[in-house]
């Protein structure tokens, strides 16, 4: 038996969630360092603005993308997204296209120079100050992000 059932709305919401995860990883690795200060300094006003804007955008996109989860049917889900102007899927896919089509390179031109002690090495071999250390339980397996399987051009 399926946890939620077999309604297509569940699959629409969960499948687009994978793209959101990839986009979030790309933004945290490539856009966020632009707004970071040296760890010895307090966060700048620009960093606070980035955080507030990121929270608002994240909640807005999540609310749009989650609509099919509640509407359940294909027709209602597509009509719901159409009523919202498709802003969630459009925001996700245009940003992914931008980052994969060279946006990563553009973003990295604006990265501040960091000392070696403040840099972290990401799983895909890139060096950034944006990585948040994560402790995973032993035996806990997570599928790799899309950008590690198909890395964007640098």
C-alpha positions as CSV (number, residue, x, y, z in Angstrom):
1,X,0.0,0.0,0.0
2,X,1.2,3.5,-0.8
3,X,1.6,6.0,2.1
4,X,-0.5,8.8,0.5
5,X,-2.2,6.9,-2.2
6,X,-1.7,6.9,-6.0
7,X,-3.2,10.2,-6.9
8,X,-1.1,12.0,-9.6
9,X,-1.0,15.2,-7.6
10,X,1.3,13.5,-5.1
11,X,3.7,12.5,-7.9
12,X,3.7,16.0,-9.4
13,X,4.5,17.6,-6.1
14,X,7.3,15.1,-5.1
15,X,8.9,15.0,-8.5
16,X,9.3,18.8,-8.7
17,X,10.7,18.6,-5.2
18,X,13.8,16.9,-6.6
19,X,14.4,19.9,-8.9
20,X,14.0,22.2,-5.9
21,X,16.6,20.3,-4.0
22,X,19.1,20.6,-6.8
23,X,18.4,24.3,-7.3
24,X,18.8,24.9,-3.6
25,X,22.2,23.1,-3.6
26,X,23.4,25.1,-6.6
27,X,22.3,28.4,-5.0
28,X,23.9,27.7,-1.7
29,X,27.1,26.7,-3.3
30,X,27.3,29.4,-6.0
31,X,25.2,32.4,-5.0
32,X,25.3,32.4,-1.2
33,X,29.1,33.0,-0.9
34,X,28.6,36.4,-2.7
35,X,26.8,37.6,0.5
36,X,29.1,36.0,3.1
37,X,31.5,38.0,5.2
38,X,34.6,36.7,6.9
39,X,33.4,34.5,9.9
40,X,35.1,36.8,12.3
41,X,32.8,39.7,11.3
42,X,29.1,40.0,11.9
43,X,26.7,39.4,9.0
44,X,26.3,42.3,6.7
45,X,23.0,44.0,5.9
46,X,23.2,42.5,2.4
47,X,23.4,39.0,4.0
48,X,20.3,39.7,6.1
49,X,18.5,40.9,2.9
50,X,19.6,37.7,1.1
51,X,18.3,35.6,4.0
52,X,14.9,37.4,4.1
53,X,14.5,37.4,0.3
54,X,15.5,33.7,0.2
55,X,12.9,32.8,2.9
56,X,10.1,34.6,1.1
57,X,11.0,33.1,-2.3
58,X,11.3,29.6,-0.8
59,X,7.9,29.8,0.9
60,X,6.2,31.2,-2.2
61,X,7.7,28.5,-4.5
62,X,6.9,25.7,-2.0
63,X,3.3,26.9,-1.7
64,X,2.8,26.9,-5.4
65,X,4.6,23.5,-6.0
66,X,2.6,21.9,-3.1
67,X,-0.8,22.8,-4.7
68,X,-1.1,19.4,-6.6
69,X,-0.5,17.6,-3.3
70,X,-3.8,19.0,-2.1
71,X,-5.6,19.1,-5.4
72,X,-4.8,15.4,-6.2
73,X,-6.0,15.2,-9.8
74,X,-4.1,16.0,-13.0
75,X,-6.8,18.4,-14.2
76,X,-7.1,20.3,-10.9
77,X,-3.3,20.4,-10.4
78,X,-2.7,21.9,-13.8
79,X,-5.6,24.3,-13.4
80,X,-4.2,25.3,-10.0
81,X,-0.7,26.0,-11.4
82,X,-2.3,27.9,-14.3
83,X,-4.3,30.0,-11.9
84,X,-1.1,30.9,-10.1
85,X,0.6,31.8,-13.4
86,X,2.9,28.8,-13.3
87,X,5.3,31.0,-11.2
88,X,6.7,28.1,-9.1
89,X,7.7,25.7,-11.9
90,X,8.9,28.7,-14.1
91,X,11.0,30.1,-11.2
92,X,12.6,26.7,-10.6
93,X,13.3,25.7,-14.2
94,X,14.6,29.1,-15.4
95,X,17.0,29.3,-12.6
96,X,18.2,25.8,-13.3
97,X,18.7,26.6,-16.9
98,X,20.6,29.8,-16.0
99,X,22.9,28.0,-13.6
100,X,23.6,25.1,-15.9
101,X,24.1,27.4,-18.9
102,X,27.0,29.3,-17.4
103,X,25.4,31.0,-14.4
104,X,27.7,29.1,-12.1
105,X,30.7,30.7,-13.8
106,X,29.1,34.2,-13.5
107,X,28.3,33.8,-9.8
108,X,31.8,32.6,-9.0
109,X,33.3,35.8,-10.5
110,X,31.6,37.6,-7.6
111,X,32.8,35.3,-4.8
112,X,35.0,37.1,-2.3
113,X,38.4,35.8,-1.7
114,X,38.4,33.7,1.4
115,X,41.3,32.4,3.5
116,X,41.9,28.7,3.3
117,X,40.7,28.3,6.9
118,X,37.2,29.5,6.0
119,X,36.8,27.4,2.8
120,X,35.1,24.0,2.7
121,X,35.5,21.4,0.1
122,X,32.2,20.2,-1.3
123,X,31.5,16.7,-2.3
124,X,31.8,17.6,-6.0
125,X,35.3,18.9,-5.6
126,X,34.5,22.6,-5.6
127,X,35.8,24.9,-2.9
128,X,33.3,27.3,-1.3
129,X,32.5,29.0,2.0
130,X,28.9,28.0,1.6
131,X,29.0,24.4,2.7
132,X,27.2,23.6,6.0
133,X,28.8,20.7,7.7
134,X,26.3,17.8,8.0
135,X,26.6,14.8,10.2
136,X,24.8,11.8,8.7
137,X,23.8,8.7,10.6
138,X,25.8,5.6,9.6
139,X,23.9,3.5,7.2
140,X,21.7,6.4,6.1
141,X,21.9,6.7,2.3
142,X,20.9,9.8,0.3
143,X,20.7,10.0,-3.5
144,X,23.3,12.4,-4.8
145,X,22.2,15.8,-5.9
146,X,21.7,16.2,-9.7
147,X,24.6,18.7,-9.9
148,X,27.0,16.0,-8.7
149,X,25.8,13.5,-11.3
150,X,25.6,16.1,-14.1
151,X,27.8,19.0,-13.0
152,X,27.2,22.4,-14.5
153,X,29.9,23.9,-16.6
154,X,32.4,25.9,-14.6
